[in-house]
Amino acid sequence: MIKKRVKINFVRIPTEMIIELARYIISKMTGNMYFLIPDPPLAELIALVDDLEVKNTLALEGRRQARAEKKDARVLLNEILHRLGLYVSKIANGNETIMISSGFPVSKDP
């Protein structure tokens, strides 16, 4: 039997959707009894989401520097979500209920 896993690759998701997903994950993991000491800390994720949201807004104005900064912020957010997803996977150890409680998308049945 194949264990379910949390999805941790968000490279192809549009920026607005990754911001929304990250905020959802933050809301689900805050105070979650399964994830008492998240690694990386949620405060770090919150700061990166806020930063990307500001840079995304500025990039929509079309300035080249702002677009480059948005791209850099997006890479950092993808990296921390990846790390946090690995942490969730480790804690959940295949338990779908725990994975779902994190807010991360979970793989479909094979």
C-alpha positions in Angstrom: 0.0 0.0 0.0 1.3 3.4 -1.0 1.3 6.0 1.8 -0.3 9.4 1.1 2.0 12.4 1.1 1.6 16.1 1.5 2.2 18.0 -1.8 5.3 20.2 -1.5 6.0 21.4 -5.1 4.3 24.7 -5.7 6.5 26.1 -8.5 3.7 26.1 -11.1 1.0 27.6 -8.9 0.3 31.3 -9.7 1.6 33.8 -7.1 -1.8 34.9 -5.9 -2.8 31.3 -5.2 0.5 30.4 -3.4 -0.1 33.4 -1.1 -3.6 32.2 -0.4 -2.4 28.6 0.2 0.4 29.7 2.5 -2.1 31.8 4.6 -4.4 28.8 4.8 -1.5 26.6 5.9 -0.6 29.2 8.6 -4.2 29.2 9.8 -4.4 25.4 10.0 -1.0 24.9 11.7 -1.4 27.7 14.3 -2.2 26.1 17.5 -2.5 22.6 15.9 -1.8 20.0 18.5 0.2 17.9 16.0 2.6 20.6 15.1 3.5 22.4 18.3 7.0 23.5 17.2 7.0 23.7 13.4 10.3 23.6 11.6 10.7 26.1 10.1 8.7 28.4 12.5 5.4 29.8 11.3 6.7 33.3 12.0 9.2 32.9 9.3 6.5 31.7 6.9 4.3 34.6 7.8 7.1 37.1 7.1 7.8 35.6 3.7 4.2 35.6 2.7 3.7 39.2 3.7 6.9 40.2 1.8 5.8 38.3 -1.3 2.3 39.9 -1.2 3.8 43.4 -1.1 6.3 42.7 -3.8 3.6 41.1 -6.0 1.5 44.2 -5.7 4.5 46.4 -6.7 5.4 44.1 -9.6 1.9 44.5 -11.0 2.9 48.1 -11.6 5.4 46.8 -14.1 8.7 48.0 -12.7 11.6 45.8 -13.6 13.2 45.9 -10.2 9.9 45.1 -8.5 9.4 42.0 -10.8 12.9 40.8 -9.9 12.3 41.2 -6.2 8.9 39.4 -6.5 10.7 36.5 -8.2 13.3 36.3 -5.4 10.6 36.4 -2.8 8.6 33.7 -4.5 11.7 31.4 -4.5 12.1 31.9 -0.8 8.4 31.2 -0.1 8.6 28.0 -2.2 11.7 26.9 -0.3 10.1 27.4 3.1 6.9 25.7 2.1 8.9 22.7 0.8 10.8 22.5 4.2 7.6 22.9 6.2 5.9 20.2 4.0 8.8 17.8 4.8 8.3 18.5 8.5 4.6 17.8 8.2 5.3 14.6 6.3 7.7 13.5 9.0 5.3 14.2 11.9 2.3 12.7 10.1 4.2 9.5 9.1 1.5 8.6 6.5 -1.5 9.5 8.7 -3.9 11.3 6.4 -5.8 13.0 9.3 -2.7 14.7 10.5 -1.6 15.7 7.0 -5.0 17.2 6.3 -5.0 19.1 9.6 -1.8 20.9 8.4 -3.6 22.7 5.5 -1.2 21.2 3.0 -2.7 19.5 0.0 -2.6 15.7 0.2 -1.8 13.4 -2.7 -4.8 11.6 -4.1 -5.2 7.8 -3.9 -3.0 6.0 -6.4 
